[in-house]
Amino acid sequence: MVSRLVFRKGGPGRNAPAHLLGLLLLAWPVQSASAQSRPGRAGQTRAISIAMPDQLTLSKLIWSTMVAIDHANKTGNYTVLRDLGSSGFRANNSSAALAATFSAIREQRIDLSDTLVLAPSYELAPAMVETNILRMRGRFNLRPTAVGFDLVYEWNEGWQLHGVAIMPFPLPTARQ
C-alpha cells in the first residue's frame, strides 16, 4: 500500500496541497460495514467486528497524530512517528522520507501543537473505507493559517497510522 505523501513545489496554500496516497484512497469505496475474520479454535474462523470509533476516540487519534508530527518536526527525528504507523506505513516510509514529506510544514514554522486546543471539523465524515481502515478528512481553523488533514488508520489490535497528509492554508482575513 502507498503511504508516502509528497508536497508539491510552489509554496503553501489551498492550491498546493500534499499529494495524498495517490489513487489508492480515491479507489476505496466508503462503506459502513466493518468485520474481519480471525482464526478460532482448531482452525475455525470467527468474525470480529471493528466498531466505528466514537467522537472522543476520533479526536484523540487526530490529536495524537498532530502531536507526533509536531514533535518530529521540532526534533528532526521521525523515527517515533514512523514506528507508530502500521506495517504498511513503516514499509513505505523511511524516517528520511517522512522528514522530506513534512519539510514544508517545518519550513513554514507551523506549530501543530496549536491543533490541540480545537476540536477538528470534518470535511468528510469519518468512515470505515475497508473492514479495518478508517479515514478522516477535515481541518483545524487556526488563524492565520488553518491546518487541513487527511488521515488513514489501520486497525491492528488498536488503531495505527496508515497514511497522512497535512495541508496548511491561509484563512481569509476579516475586512476592516
N, C-alpha and C positions, 0 to 999 in steps of 0.2 A: 504494500500500500504506500502511496505517496504521502508524506507528511511534511516535507520541506517546503517552505514558503520563501519567496524571493520578492523584495521590494523593487518596484520599478524605479528607474532613474527619472529625474525630473522634479524632485522635491516633494514636499508633503502636500496634502490636500485631498479633497474628495475625489479628484480625477487621477490621483496617483496612489491607489490602494495597493495593498500587498496582493500578490498572486496567491490565491487560496486553493490549495490542494488540487489544482488542475481540474480536469474533467471528472475526477473521481466523485467529488461531492455533488457536482451537478447531476451526475448519473444516479445518485442514491434517491430512491423514492421515499417520501415521508410516509411513515406508517405508524400506527399506534400499537400494534401487537408487539409483544416482547416476550419471547420464551427461547430457551436454549436447552439442549439435552446434555445430560451428564451420565456417565456410566453409573449404574446402581450395583447392587449385589449380583454376583455371578453373571456378569456381562449384560444385565438388564439395563435399559436406559430409562431415565425418568426426566420429565420436562421440568425445567427450572424457569420460573417466571421472574423477569427482571422488571420491577415496577419503575414507572416514571418517577424520578426523584421529586420531592416536594419543593416548594419555593425556597425555603431556607437552605436546603442542600444544594440547589442550583446556584444560589448566590454564593455559598461557601466555595463551590467548585470554581466559579469565576474569580472570586476574590483571591483564593489561594494561587491560582494561575497568575494573576496580575502581580501578586507579591513575589512569586518565584521569578518572573521575568524582570521585575524591578530590581530584585537582589542580584540577579545575574548581570543586568546592565550596570549596576553600581560597582560590582566587584570584578567584572570581566571574566567571571567563572561560570560557565554554562553547564558544568558537569551535573550539578544537582537538578537543574531544570530537565536535562536530558534523562537523568535517572528516574525522575518522577513519571516519565512517559511510559506508554505501552511498549511492548516488544517491537511493534512495527515502527513506532516513533523513534525508538533508540536505534533500530537498524538503519533508518533513513536519515538520521540527523546526528552528525558528529558535533562536539562542542564548538569547533571552529565554524561549522556551517550555521549553527544557531547564533553565534556571535555576528556573523555576516547578515543573517536574516533580520536581526534586531538592531543593526547599526544605525538605521535612520531614526529610530526612536531614541537611541543613545545620543546620536549627534544633535538631535533637536532638544535634548535635555528634558524630555517629558518625564515627569515624576509619576510613575504608575501607582505609587502608594496613595495618591490622591483619590484613586478609584474606591478606596476602602470606606470612604465617608458617604458614598452614594449607593443607592440600590440601582442595579443595572436596569435599563429599559430595553425591551426586546423589539427588534425589527421583524424577526421571525420567531414565532412561539417555539420554545424548547420542544424538541421532538425526538423520539426514538426513530432513527433513519434505517437501522437494521436491528436485529434482535438484541445486540449488545453494544450498539453505537448510539450515542446521544450527541445531538448538535444544538448549539445555541448561537444566535447571532443578534447583536444589539450594540448598545453604546452607553458610555457614561458621559453625560452632558456637562463636562467640566469647562470652565472658562479660563483662558481664551481659546484653548484647544481641547475639543472633545476627543474621546478615545473610543473608537469603534473596535469591536471584536467579533471574530467568528471562531468558535471553539468546538472541537470534536473530542469526545471522551469515549474510551472503550471500557466496558465492564470486564474485569478480571479479578474476581474476589474483592472488588472495590473499583471505583472509577479512576482511570488513568488517562492522562492527556494523550491524545492521539493525533491531533492536528491543531494548529493555532495560527491566527492572523490577527495582528494588532494594527489598526489604521488610525493615525491621528488626522484630524481635520478641524480647521478653524470654524467656530460658530459665528454666525452673523452678529455684529455688534449693534446695539440699540442706537437709533438716530437721535441726535440731540436737537 
